[in-house]
Amino acid sequence: MTIKIGEVGKSLYVGTSFDLNDAPFTVLKLKFTSPDGTITFERTDTVDGITAPAVDSPSLPNVGVLPANTYMLYLTQAADFTVAGDWTVCSEYQDAAPSLFFGDDTTLTVEEACD
């Protein structure tokens, strides 16, 4: 995945290693860590609108199509990415069972925006 610093409303598709539809989820969370590890922030379903779509994703570069219920979708916000480089993204899923699952780390490349 690639994004530019300051992009707002860009769709980020984060694949998980588990079925997000096994039970109704109580929390979906994405944790972002900057290239040097000094900046971290989290986004959640209830505050930031992360979803677990029940439809296949569009075809994504280097990934292809992510099957329904196997990825989280997040629309970027203005203050999300302030430095360029390879960020790490980790997904978290919780349900009432109770279950707690963490996805594999994903790399997100953040590039400088045009001047």
N, CA, C and O atoms as CSV, one atom per row, in Angstrom:
chain,resi,resn,atom,element,x,y,z
A,1,MET,N,N,0.841,-1.182,0.000
A,1,MET,CA,C,0.000,0.000,0.000
A,1,MET,C,C,0.881,1.237,0.000
A,1,MET,O,O,1.956,1.242,0.600
A,2,THR,N,N,0.427,2.276,-0.668
A,2,THR,CA,C,1.152,3.537,-0.696
A,2,THR,C,C,0.180,4.688,-0.492
A,2,THR,O,O,-0.941,4.669,-1.001
A,3,ILE,N,N,0.622,5.689,0.256
A,3,ILE,CA,C,-0.168,6.887,0.521
A,3,ILE,C,C,0.804,8.062,0.581
A,3,ILE,O,O,2.001,7.867,0.792
A,4,LYS,N,N,0.306,9.255,0.401
A,4,LYS,CA,C,1.120,10.466,0.513
A,4,LYS,C,C,0.816,11.146,1.848
A,4,LYS,O,O,-0.294,11.034,2.368
A,5,ILE,N,N,1.805,11.850,2.397
A,5,ILE,CA,C,1.609,12.601,3.635
A,5,ILE,C,C,0.429,13.554,3.444
A,5,ILE,O,O,0.354,14.260,2.439
A,6,GLY,N,N,-0.491,13.571,4.412
A,6,GLY,CA,C,-1.615,14.500,4.404
A,6,GLY,C,C,-2.828,14.086,3.605
A,6,GLY,O,O,-3.826,14.807,3.609
A,7,GLU,N,N,-2.787,12.939,2.908
A,7,GLU,CA,C,-3.966,12.515,2.140
A,7,GLU,C,C,-5.119,12.186,3.089
A,7,GLU,O,O,-4.933,11.533,4.116
A,8,VAL,N,N,-6.301,12.650,2.722
A,8,VAL,CA,C,-7.500,12.459,3.537
A,8,VAL,C,C,-8.528,11.683,2.717
A,8,VAL,O,O,-8.748,11.970,1.541
A,9,GLY,N,N,-9.152,10.694,3.358
A,9,GLY,CA,C,-10.196,9.924,2.691
A,9,GLY,C,C,-9.685,8.836,1.774
A,9,GLY,O,O,-10.460,8.275,1.000
A,10,LYS,N,N,-8.406,8.523,1.837
A,10,LYS,CA,C,-7.853,7.436,1.020
A,10,LYS,C,C,-8.180,6.105,1.682
A,10,LYS,O,O,-8.010,5.950,2.891
A,11,SER,N,N,-8.638,5.166,0.907
A,11,SER,CA,C,-9.008,3.845,1.421
A,11,SER,C,C,-7.768,2.997,1.672
A,11,SER,O,O,-6.955,2.780,0.773
A,12,LEU,N,N,-7.634,2.522,2.905
A,12,LEU,CA,C,-6.572,1.582,3.254
A,12,LEU,C,C,-7.220,0.233,3.520
A,12,LEU,O,O,-8.088,0.116,4.385
A,13,TYR,N,N,-6.805,-0.774,2.787
A,13,TYR,CA,C,-7.302,-2.133,2.952
A,13,TYR,C,C,-6.235,-2.923,3.696
A,13,TYR,O,O,-5.120,-3.082,3.200
A,14,VAL,N,N,-6.570,-3.421,4.887
A,14,VAL,CA,C,-5.608,-4.172,5.698
A,14,VAL,C,C,-6.115,-5.598,5.854
A,14,VAL,O,O,-7.101,-5.841,6.550
A,15,GLY,N,N,-5.439,-6.541,5.204
A,15,GLY,CA,C,-5.825,-7.943,5.284
A,15,GLY,C,C,-5.531,-8.510,6.665
A,15,GLY,O,O,-4.591,-8.087,7.339
A,16,THR,N,N,-6.343,-9.468,7.074
A,16,THR,CA,C,-6.132,-10.143,8.355
A,16,THR,C,C,-5.893,-11.626,8.082
A,16,THR,O,O,-6.099,-12.101,6.965
A,17,SER,N,N,-5.468,-12.334,9.087
A,17,SER,CA,C,-5.227,-13.770,8.934
A,17,SER,C,C,-6.365,-14.581,9.555
A,17,SER,O,O,-6.183,-15.747,9.905
A,18,PHE,N,N,-7.542,-13.959,9.690
A,18,PHE,CA,C,-8.677,-14.627,10.324
A,18,PHE,C,C,-9.982,-14.078,9.751
A,18,PHE,O,O,-10.006,-13.027,9.111
A,19,ASP,N,N,-11.071,-14.819,9.999
A,19,ASP,CA,C,-12.398,-14.448,9.512
A,19,ASP,C,C,-13.025,-13.442,10.471
A,19,ASP,O,O,-13.238,-13.743,11.645
A,20,LEU,N,N,-13.314,-12.265,9.973
A,20,LEU,CA,C,-13.897,-11.206,10.802
A,20,LEU,C,C,-15.398,-11.375,11.002
A,20,LEU,O,O,-16.028,-10.557,11.672
A,21,ASN,N,N,-15.972,-12.422,10.430
A,21,ASN,CA,C,-17.411,-12.627,10.509
A,21,ASN,C,C,-17.776,-13.816,11.388
A,21,ASN,O,O,-18.948,-14.191,11.443
A,22,ASP,N,N,-16.803,-14.427,12.083
A,22,ASP,CA,C,-17.090,-15.602,12.909
A,22,ASP,C,C,-18.115,-15.305,13.993
A,22,ASP,O,O,-18.977,-16.134,14.281
A,23,ALA,N,N,-18.024,-14.144,14.584
A,23,ALA,CA,C,-18.969,-13.701,15.611
A,23,ALA,C,C,-19.086,-12.197,15.472
A,23,ALA,O,O,-18.172,-11.551,14.960
A,24,PRO,N,N,-20.179,-11.638,15.914
A,24,PRO,CA,C,-20.252,-10.174,15.833
A,24,PRO,C,C,-19.093,-9.547,16.610
A,24,PRO,O,O,-18.886,-9.846,17.786
A,25,PHE,N,N,-18.343,-8.673,15.933
A,25,PHE,CA,C,-17.190,-8.075,16.605
A,25,PHE,C,C,-17.626,-6.987,17.577
A,25,PHE,O,O,-18.666,-6.352,17.402
A,26,THR,N,N,-16.810,-6.789,18.599
A,26,THR,CA,C,-17.038,-5.698,19.544
A,26,THR,C,C,-16.024,-4.587,19.330
A,26,THR,O,O,-16.298,-3.430,19.649
A,27,VAL,N,N,-14.848,-4.924,18.789
A,27,VAL,CA,C,-13.813,-3.925,18.510
A,27,VAL,C,C,-13.043,-4.319,17.250
A,27,VAL,O,O,-12.636,-5.470,17.088
A,28,LEU,N,N,-12.853,-3.344,16.365
A,28,LEU,CA,C,-11.891,-3.442,15.268
A,28,LEU,C,C,-10.904,-2.311,15.485
A,28,LEU,O,O,-11.301,-1.167,15.709
A,29,LYS,N,N,-9.615,-2.628,15.419
A,29,LYS,CA,C,-8.606,-1.607,15.697
A,29,LYS,C,C,-7.423,-1.779,14.762
A,29,LYS,O,O,-7.028,-2.900,14.439
A,30,LEU,N,N,-6.860,-0.654,14.330
A,30,LEU,CA,C,-5.617,-0.645,13.577
A,30,LEU,C,C,-4.602,0.184,14.347
A,30,LEU,O,O,-4.902,1.299,14.774
A,31,LYS,N,N,-3.399,-0.359,14.525
A,31,LYS,CA,C,-2.319,0.358,15.199
A,31,LYS,C,C,-1.249,0.661,14.162
A,31,LYS,O,O,-0.783,-0.236,13.460
A,32,PHE,N,N,-0.861,1.931,14.070
A,32,PHE,CA,C,0.126,2.396,13.103
A,32,PHE,C,C,1.403,2.799,13.837
A,32,PHE,O,O,1.345,3.484,14.858
A,33,THR,N,N,2.561,2.371,13.314
A,33,THR,CA,C,3.857,2.723,13.895
A,33,THR,C,C,4.748,3.298,12.796
A,33,THR,O,O,4.891,2.712,11.723
A,34,SER,N,N,5.344,4.457,13.085
A,34,SER,CA,C,6.189,5.152,12.108
A,34,SER,C,C,7.468,4.365,11.826
A,34,SER,O,O,7.815,3.446,12.569
A,35,PRO,N,N,8.169,4.732,10.743
A,35,PRO,CA,C,9.388,4.001,10.375
A,35,PRO,C,C,10.434,3.920,11.487
A,35,PRO,O,O,11.105,2.898,11.629
A,36,ASP,N,N,10.581,4.994,12.278
A,36,ASP,CA,C,11.592,4.974,13.340
A,36,ASP,C,C,11.020,4.563,14.698
A,36,ASP,O,O,11.744,4.536,15.693
A,37,GLY,N,N,9.724,4.242,14.741
A,37,GLY,CA,C,9.090,3.762,15.960
A,37,GLY,C,C,8.723,4.829,16.968
A,37,GLY,O,O,8.238,4.509,18.053
A,38,THR,N,N,8.943,6.094,16.634
A,38,THR,CA,C,8.671,7.170,17.599
A,38,THR,C,C,7.230,7.663,17.576
A,38,THR,O,O,6.779,8.299,18.528
A,39,ILE,N,N,6.506,7.375,16.499
A,39,ILE,CA,C,5.108,7.804,16.397
A,39,ILE,C,C,4.231,6.562,16.306
A,39,ILE,O,O,4.426,5.720,15.429
A,40,THR,N,N,3.275,6.452,17.205
A,40,THR,CA,C,2.278,5.392,17.100
A,40,THR,C,C,0.914,5.999,17.355
A,40,THR,O,O,0.773,6.923,18.157
A,41,PHE,N,N,-0.090,5.474,16.669
A,41,PHE,CA,C,-1.465,5.875,16.937
A,41,PHE,C,C,-2.388,4.729,16.564
A,41,PHE,O,O,-2.035,3.859,15.768
A,42,GLU,N,N,-3.575,4.745,17.152
A,42,GLU,CA,C,-4.570,3.710,16.891
A,42,GLU,C,C,-5.825,4.347,16.325
A,42,GLU,O,O,-6.154,5.492,16.638
A,43,ARG,N,N,-6.516,3.597,15.495
A,43,ARG,CA,C,-7.823,3.990,14.980
A,43,ARG,C,C,-8.773,2.818,15.249
A,43,ARG,O,O,-8.391,1.655,15.114
A,44,THR,N,N,-10.018,3.140,15.633
A,44,THR,CA,C,-10.993,2.098,15.976
A,44,THR,C,C,-12.258,2.226,15.144
A,44,THR,O,O,-12.493,3.236,14.482
A,45,ASP,N,N,-13.063,1.175,15.197
A,45,ASP,CA,C,-14.320,1.174,14.447
A,45,ASP,C,C,-15.299,2.202,14.993
A,45,ASP,O,O,-15.948,2.903,14.217
A,46,THR,N,N,-15.417,2.305,16.305
A,46,THR,CA,C,-16.448,3.166,16.889
A,46,THR,C,C,-16.141,4.645,16.747
A,46,THR,O,O,-17.059,5.450,16.593
A,47,VAL,N,N,-14.879,5.019,16.795
A,47,VAL,CA,C,-14.499,6.431,16.706
A,47,VAL,C,C,-14.114,6.825,15.286
A,47,VAL,O,O,-14.472,7.910,14.826
A,48,ASP,N,N,-13.393,5.960,14.591
A,48,ASP,CA,C,-12.779,6.327,13.319
A,48,ASP,C,C,-13.370,5.632,12.094
A,48,ASP,O,O,-12.908,5.856,10.975
A,49,GLY,N,N,-14.376,4.799,12.292
A,49,GLY,CA,C,-15.096,4.218,11.165
A,49,GLY,C,C,-14.441,3.044,10.469
A,49,GLY,O,O,-14.739,2.790,9.302
A,50,ILE,N,N,-13.559,2.316,11.140
A,50,ILE,CA,C,-13.003,1.105,10.526
A,50,ILE,C,C,-14.124,0.095,10.339
A,50,ILE,O,O,-14.946,-0.104,11.234
A,51,THR,N,N,-14.154,-0.537,9.179
A,51,THR,CA,C,-15.186,-1.531,8.886
A,51,THR,C,C,-14.548,-2.858,8.491
A,51,THR,O,O,-13.359,-2.930,8.182
A,52,ALA,N,N,-15.366,-3.904,8.510
A,52,ALA,CA,C,-14.981,-5.230,8.030
A,52,ALA,C,C,-15.986,-5.600,6.944
A,52,ALA,O,O,-16.952,-6.313,7.216
A,53,PRO,N,N,-15.772,-5.128,5.724
A,53,PRO,CA,C,-16.761,-5.314,4.661
A,53,PRO,C,C,-17.099,-6.774,4.375
A,53,PRO,O,O,-16.239,-7.654,4.399
A,54,ALA,N,N,-18.377,-6.996,4.105
A,54,ALA,CA,C,-18.874,-8.331,3.776
A,54,ALA,C,C,-18.897,-8.550,2.268
A,54,ALA,O,O,-19.643,-9.390,1.764
A,55,VAL,N,N,-18.078,-7.791,1.559
A,55,VAL,CA,C,-17.924,-7.945,0.102
A,55,VAL,C,C,-16.434,-8.014,-0.210
A,55,VAL,O,O,-15.609,-7.507,0.550
A,56,ASP,N,N,-16.095,-8.646,-1.334
A,56,ASP,CA,C,-14.701,-8.693,-1.757
A,56,ASP,C,C,-14.182,-7.287,-2.011
A,56,ASP,O,O,-14.933,-6.400,-2.416
A,57,SER,N,N,-12.886,-7.093,-1.769
A,57,SER,CA,C,-12.264,-5.799,-2.061
A,57,SER,C,C,-12.096,-5.646,-3.562
A,57,SER,O,O,-12.189,-6.625,-4.303
A,58,PRO,N,N,-11.846,-4.414,-4.018
A,58,PRO,CA,C,-11.430,-4.279,-5.416
A,58,PRO,C,C,-10.060,-4.924,-5.591
A,58,PRO,O,O,-9.397,-5.241,-4.603
A,59,SER,N,N,-9.632,-5.121,-6.824
A,59,SER,CA,C,-8.306,-5.677,-7.065
A,59,SER,C,C,-7.257,-4.646,-6.647
A,59,SER,O,O,-7.268,-3.510,-7.120
A,60,LEU,N,N,-6.360,-5.055,-5.763
A,60,LEU,CA,C,-5.358,-4.153,-5.195
A,60,LEU,C,C,-3.979,-4.481,-5.757
A,60,LEU,O,O,-3.662,-5.651,-5.973
A,61,PRO,N,N,-3.143,-3.444,-6.000
A,61,PRO,CA,C,-1.791,-3.701,-6.517
A,61,PRO,C,C,-1.003,-4.613,-5.575
A,61,PRO,O,O,-1.038,-4.442,-4.356
A,62,ASN,N,N,-0.307,-5.562,-6.143
A,62,ASN,CA,C,0.560,-6.502,-5.410
A,62,ASN,C,C,-0.189,-7.428,-4.457
A,62,ASN,O,O,0.439,-8.229,-3.765
A,63,VAL,N,N,-1.510,-7.336,-4.407
A,63,VAL,CA,C,-2.282,-8.163,-3.469
A,63,VAL,C,C,-3.367,-8.935,-4.195
A,63,VAL,O,O,-3.583,-10.113,-3.910
A,64,GLY,N,N,-4.049,-8.293,-5.124
A,64,GLY,CA,C,-5.197,-8.890,-5.780
A,64,GLY,C,C,-6.459,-8.566,-5.006
A,64,GLY,O,O,-6.554,-7.502,-4.394
A,65,VAL,N,N,-7.417,-9.457,-5.023
A,65,VAL,CA,C,-8.697,-9.249,-4.349
A,65,VAL,C,C,-8.655,-9.894,-2.966
A,65,VAL,O,O,-8.283,-11.059,-2.827
A,66,LEU,N,N,-9.039,-9.129,-1.948
A,66,LEU,CA,C,-9.166,-9.678,-0.593
A,66,LEU,C,C,-10.600,-10.182,-0.431
A,66,LEU,O,O,-11.543,-9.434,-0.687
A,67,PRO,N,N,-10.783,-11.437,-0.010
A,67,PRO,CA,C,-12.131,-11.976,0.149
A,67,PRO,C,C,-12.917,-11.237,1.239
A,67,PRO,O,O,-12.344,-10.685,2.179
A,68,ALA,N,N,-14.217,-11.245,1.086
A,68,ALA,CA,C,-15.113,-10.636,2.076
A,68,ALA,C,C,-14.797,-11.152,3.475
A,68,ALA,O,O,-14.435,-12.315,3.650
A,69,ASN,N,N,-14.937,-10.274,4.470
A,69,ASN,CA,C,-14.757,-10.606,5.889
A,69,ASN,C,C,-13.328,-11.004,6.269
A,69,ASN,O,O,-13.120,-11.609,7.320
A,70,THR,N,N,-12.338,-10.672,5.427
A,70,THR,CA,C,-10.945,-11.000,5.755
A,70,THR,C,C,-10.050,-9.769,5.769
A,70,THR,O,O,-8.825,-9.892,5.799
A,71,TYR,N,N,-10.653,-8.578,5.746
A,71,TYR,CA,C,-9.866,-7.353,5.748
A,71,TYR,C,C,-10.621,-6.234,6.456
A,71,TYR,O,O,-11.844,-6.260,6.586
A,72,MET,N,N,-9.843,-5.250,6.908
A,72,MET,CA,C,-10.419,-4.043,7.496
A,72,MET,C,C,-10.224,-2.903,6.510
A,72,MET,O,O,-9.212,-2.835,5.813
A,73,LEU,N,N,-11.197,-2.016,6.460
A,73,LEU,CA,C,-11.150,-0.860,5.575
A,73,LEU,C,C,-11.169,0.401,6.423
A,73,LEU,O,O,-12.019,0.562,7.299
A,74,TYR,N,N,-10.224,1.292,6.157
A,74,TYR,CA,C,-10.102,2.542,6.900
A,74,TYR,C,C,-9.881,3.689,5.926
A,74,TYR,O,O,-9.097,3.564,4.985
A,75,LEU,N,N,-10.569,4.812,6.148
A,75,LEU,CA,C,-10.366,6.021,5.350
A,75,LEU,C,C,-9.468,6.967,6.137
A,75,LEU,O,O,-9.779,7.330,7.271
A,76,THR,N,N,-8.362,7.361,5.533
A,76,THR,CA,C,-7.360,8.167,6.231
A,76,THR,C,C,-7.897,9.534,6.666
A,76,THR,O,O,-8.826,10.085,6.075
A,77,GLN,N,N,-7.272,10.052,7.723
A,77,GLN,CA,C,-7.597,11.365,8.273
A,77,GLN,C,C,-6.387,12.283,8.114
A,77,GLN,O,O,-5.272,11.808,7.897
A,78,ALA,N,N,-6.603,13.587,8.220
A,78,ALA,CA,C,-5.566,14.584,7.939
A,78,ALA,C,C,-4.307,14.411,8.783
A,78,ALA,O,O,-3.206,14.581,8.260
A,79,ALA,N,N,-4.424,14.087,10.038
A,79,ALA,CA,C,-3.264,14.047,10.922
A,79,ALA,C,C,-2.617,12.664,11.023
A,79,ALA,O,O,-1.717,12.472,11.842
A,80,ASP,N,N,-3.048,11.708,10.219
A,80,ASP,CA,C,-2.548,10.339,10.362
A,80,ASP,C,C,-1.053,10.204,10.095
A,80,ASP,O,O,-0.316,9.722,10.955
A,81,PHE,N,N,-0.599,10.618,8.928
A,81,PHE,CA,C,0.771,10.337,8.512
A,81,PHE,C,C,1.529,11.638,8.278
A,81,PHE,O,O,1.216,12.399,7.363
A,82,THR,N,N,2.529,11.879,9.118
A,82,THR,CA,C,3.265,13.140,9.077
A,82,THR,C,C,4.710,12.972,8.633
A,82,THR,O,O,5.401,13.963,8.396
A,83,VAL,N,N,5.176,11.741,8.517
A,83,VAL,CA,C,6.538,11.481,8.046
A,83,VAL,C,C,6.515,10.385,6.973
A,83,VAL,O,O,5.706,9.458,7.016
A,84,ALA,N,N,7.427,10.526,6.019
A,84,ALA,CA,C,7.542,9.540,4.943
A,84,ALA,C,C,8.323,8.317,5.418
A,84,ALA,O,O,9.106,8.388,6.365
A,85,GLY,N,N,8.091,7.206,4.742
A,85,GLY,CA,C,8.807,5.967,5.037
A,85,GLY,C,C,7.854,4.795,5.135
A,85,GLY,O,O,6.666,4.921,4.839
A,86,ASP,N,N,8.381,3.652,5.553
A,86,ASP,CA,C,7.584,2.431,5.678
A,86,ASP,C,C,7.015,2.314,7.089
A,86,ASP,O,O,7.750,2.062,8.044
A,87,TRP,N,N,5.722,2.495,7.209
A,87,TRP,CA,C,4.998,2.378,8.469
A,87,TRP,C,C,4.560,0.932,8.655
A,87,TRP,O,O,4.386,0.207,7.676
A,88,THR,N,N,4.381,0.510,9.892
A,88,THR,CA,C,3.851,-0.810,10.207
A,88,THR,C,C,2.407,-0.657,10.672
A,88,THR,O,O,2.084,0.233,11.458
A,89,VAL,N,N,1.544,-1.544,10.171
A,89,VAL,CA,C,0.132,-1.547,10.556
A,89,VAL,C,C,-0.197,-2.920,11.127
A,89,VAL,O,O,0.113,-3.945,10.520
A,90,CYS,N,N,-0.830,-2.931,12.305
A,90,CYS,CA,C,-1.251,-4.179,12.939
A,90,CYS,C,C,-2.748,-4.100,13.205
A,90,CYS,O,O,-3.235,-3.095,13.724
A,91,SER,N,N,-3.473,-5.144,12.856
A,91,SER,CA,C,-4.932,-5.173,13.075
A,91,SER,C,C,-5.267,-5.954,14.331
A,91,SER,O,O,-4.561,-6.887,14.713
A,92,GLU,N,N,-6.367,-5.550,14.970
A,92,GLU,CA,C,-6.853,-6.230,16.172
A,92,GLU,C,C,-8.361,-6.422,16.047
A,92,GLU,O,O,-9.084,-5.525,15.616
A,93,TYR,N,N,-8.815,-7.602,16.431
A,93,TYR,CA,C,-10.234,-7.965,16.374
A,93,TYR,C,C,-10.639,-8.522,17.734
A,93,TYR,O,O,-9.958,-9.383,18.291
A,94,GLN,N,N,-11.748,-8.024,18.259
A,94,GLN,CA,C,-12.301,-8.571,19.504
A,94,GLN,C,C,-13.776,-8.860,19.289
A,94,GLN,O,O,-14.465,-8.142,18.565
A,95,ASP,N,N,-14.258,-9.941,19.938
A,95,ASP,CA,C,-15.688,-10.210,19.918
A,95,ASP,C,C,-16.142,-10.614,21.312
A,95,ASP,O,O,-15.339,-10.692,22.242
A,96,ALA,N,N,-17.430,-10.866,21.443
A,96,ALA,CA,C,-18.022,-11.146,22.749
A,96,ALA,C,C,-17.790,-12.572,23.227
A,96,ALA,O,O,-18.207,-12.907,24.336
A,97,ALA,N,N,-17.147,-13.421,22.447
A,97,ALA,CA,C,-16.987,-14.843,22.771
A,97,ALA,C,C,-16.315,-15.146,24.117
A,97,ALA,O,O,-16.835,-16.075,24.734
A,98,PRO,N,N,-15.319,-14.580,24.665
A,98,PRO,CA,C,-14.510,-13.494,24.093
A,98,PRO,C,C,-13.329,-14.031,23.294
A,98,PRO,O,O,-12.670,-14.991,23.692
A,99,SER,N,N,-13.084,-13.397,22.170
A,99,SER,CA,C,-11.921,-13.719,21.348
A,99,SER,C,C,-11.138,-12.442,21.114
A,99,SER,O,O,-11.711,-11.356,21.026
A,100,LEU,N,N,-9.824,-12.579,21.012
A,100,LEU,CA,C,-8.945,-11.472,20.699
A,100,LEU,C,C,-7.920,-11.982,19.706
A,100,LEU,O,O,-7.139,-12.878,20.024
A,101,PHE,N,N,-7.916,-11.412,18.486
A,101,PHE,CA,C,-6.994,-11.842,17.436
A,101,PHE,C,C,-6.196,-10.646,16.940
A,101,PHE,O,O,-6.712,-9.532,16.854
A,102,PHE,N,N,-4.911,-10.895,16.608
A,102,PHE,CA,C,-4.059,-9.883,16.006
A,102,PHE,C,C,-3.653,-10.360,14.624
A,102,PHE,O,O,-3.252,-11.511,14.454
A,103,GLY,N,N,-3.753,-9.482,13.641
A,103,GLY,CA,C,-3.334,-9.820,12.285
A,103,GLY,C,C,-1.830,-9.720,12.134
A,103,GLY,O,O,-1.144,-9.197,13.012
A,104,ASP,N,N,-1.322,-10.220,11.028
A,104,ASP,CA,C,0.101,-10.089,10.720
A,104,ASP,C,C,0.409,-8.625,10.437
A,104,ASP,O,O,-0.432,-7.905,9.899
A,105,ASP,N,N,1.608,-8.184,10.796
A,105,ASP,CA,C,2.010,-6.821,10.479
A,105,ASP,C,C,2.014,-6.616,8.970
A,105,ASP,O,O,2.413,-7.492,8.203
A,106,THR,N,N,1.559,-5.437,8.571
A,106,THR,CA,C,1.516,-5.038,7.174
A,106,THR,C,C,2.353,-3.780,7.024
A,106,THR,O,O,2.393,-2.951,7.933
A,107,THR,N,N,3.019,-3.628,5.897
A,107,THR,CA,C,3.804,-2.423,5.638
A,107,THR,C,C,3.014,-1.462,4.781
A,107,THR,O,O,2.414,-1.846,3.778
A,108,LEU,N,N,3.020,-0.215,5.187
A,108,LEU,CA,C,2.361,0.870,4.461
A,108,LEU,C,C,3.436,1.891,4.106
A,108,LEU,O,O,4.081,2.445,4.996
A,109,THR,N,N,3.632,2.141,2.828
A,109,THR,CA,C,4.628,3.121,2.390
A,109,THR,C,C,3.983,4.492,2.315
A,109,THR,O,O,2.994,4.691,1.609
A,110,VAL,N,N,4.557,5.439,3.054
A,110,VAL,CA,C,4.078,6.825,3.040
A,110,VAL,C,C,5.130,7.648,2.303
A,110,VAL,O,O,6.309,7.633,2.658
A,111,GLU,N,N,4.689,8.363,1.276
A,111,GLU,CA,C,5.587,9.166,0.460
A,111,GLU,C,C,5.346,10.652,0.690
A,111,GLU,O,O,4.290,11.049,1.183
A,112,GLU,N,N,6.320,11.463,0.333
A,112,GLU,CA,C,6.162,12.919,0.409
A,112,GLU,C,C,5.055,13.362,-0.553
A,112,GLU,O,O,4.908,12.817,-1.647
A,113,ALA,N,N,4.295,14.347,-0.129
A,113,ALA,CA,C,3.251,14.907,-0.985
A,113,ALA,C,C,3.856,15.935,-1.939
A,113,ALA,O,O,4.968,16.418,-1.721
A,114,CYS,N,N,3.123,16.260,-2.985
A,114,CYS,CA,C,3.574,17.289,-3.920
A,114,CYS,C,C,3.575,18.643,-3.220
A,114,CYS,O,O,2.749,18.898,-2.343
A,115,ASP,N,N,4.496,19.499,-3.608
A,115,ASP,CA,C,4.526,20.860,-3.065
A,115,ASP,C,C,3.700,21.796,-3.907
A,115,ASP,O,O,3.610,22.985,-3.601
